[in-house]
């Protein structure tokens, strides 16, 4: 975890006593280390001291720092970074060399690209179209465990009737056997293959939610007890907690168990035509929150379950920068305006650290009395690189503005996919910080707007109210909804009382 503040005297860039001191240049800002808006705003603002070996695995983190003056730091081993507003002192782990500062140009983008290509170069990992080309519709809600294949087909029909574009239907937990086996529950889904074939014929794809949980009763639970394959506490007692399944235990993810689960998931793809999986372990992360080392080991194992599966999304942050797996920027299930604002900031910050295949998976069932929060959360989710649409948005009386946004997102699906494919070789992120795209023009602290590639500026609404202030960089910008062209740089107030999200296209001169 983050530790206390360490203050020190001024100095120049130097290595002394196995430390490196970076003197902050005039106008220079630094990003890096961890994506955790509650503790550290990026770029660095308040004084801090961070030991990267102690960062909680629930956050995106990296042994990397980037400057908007083209400087960067990268280390293959953990180090401590201490900042007081004037300089940064880097102290290596015991027995390691102090990280060094490299110069690669004059901008944040140049520092990012050089650091990526030199230290963890992108590979041609490919891109699964289902992740980027169209929305992924979460099915379920509070009664998801009682739903059947007939309900899934009815949900698909409802989407079409509402005017939502074709996409992927994400089934929540409840589709599988209560024992925890990765097979369809024959009582709820006796015709799973026919259901999936029908959805495919209608232009829809299917993803399944996978969890490490087992109901704490019955034959399957007893077998896990005999195998010793369940998560235990410090007293070696099986951890049982209450979840949507009822009283639940969690698998310990042994190498053998991970390999078997991976094989079972591939069998579902082969035998039923399942298109992909969403891996959700947020409850398990809560169980292990007081033991970061054990949580890290658990997540390391959990993130290997999708090996060889192209369409995979995780609810937990991934530790592999420029990786092929999509993962969520949210670490909470209970959404508020504050958590929505933090999720936006996390997505922007994560892109600077090399995590660009981000998504937002929000449970909004508790927010049924706040339709504006539901709409704005779903709207942000629709605009991120991987768009998972919360089920609760369909509880709104008027979904016309949201369906208009979904149609725009679907129309831009090929552009999102092209950015993902290009990024696999160039390292360029899909979602971009405004400072990354428009260097040295006053956007170092832009935390509530972002670019999709070099073409679209997005200003999500993350507060209640009917007006959204938008800062447009230099150039000409076409409003995606009104077609009005505005010349920047300019600050404008946009009326968003009708539910729209401000989006602007960069007009080439």
ABEGO torsion letter per residue (X at the ends): XBBBBBBBBBBBBBBBGGBBBBBBBBGBBBBEGBBBAAABBOBBABBBBBBAAABBAABBBBBBBBBAAGBBBBBABBBBBBBAGABBBBBBBBGBBBBBBBBAEABAAAAAAAAAAAABBBBBAEBBAAAAABBBBBBEEAAAAABBAAAAAAAAAAAAAAGBBBBBBBBBBGABBAAGBBBBBAAABAAAAAAAAAAAAAGBBBBBBBBABBBBBEAAAAAAAAAGABBBBAAGBBBBBBBAAEBBBBBAGBAAAAAAAAAAAAAAAAAAGBAEBBBBAAAAAAAAAABAAAAAAAAAAAAAAABGBABBBBABBBABBGBABBBBABABABBBAAAAAAAAAAAAAAAAAGBABBBBBBBAAAAAABAAAAAAAAAAAAABABBBBBAAAAABABAAAAAAAAAAAAAAAAAAAAAAAAAAAAGBBABBBAAAABBGAGAAABAABBBBEAABBBBBBABBEABBBBBBBBEBBBBAAAGBBBBOBBBBBBBAAAGBBBBBBBBBX
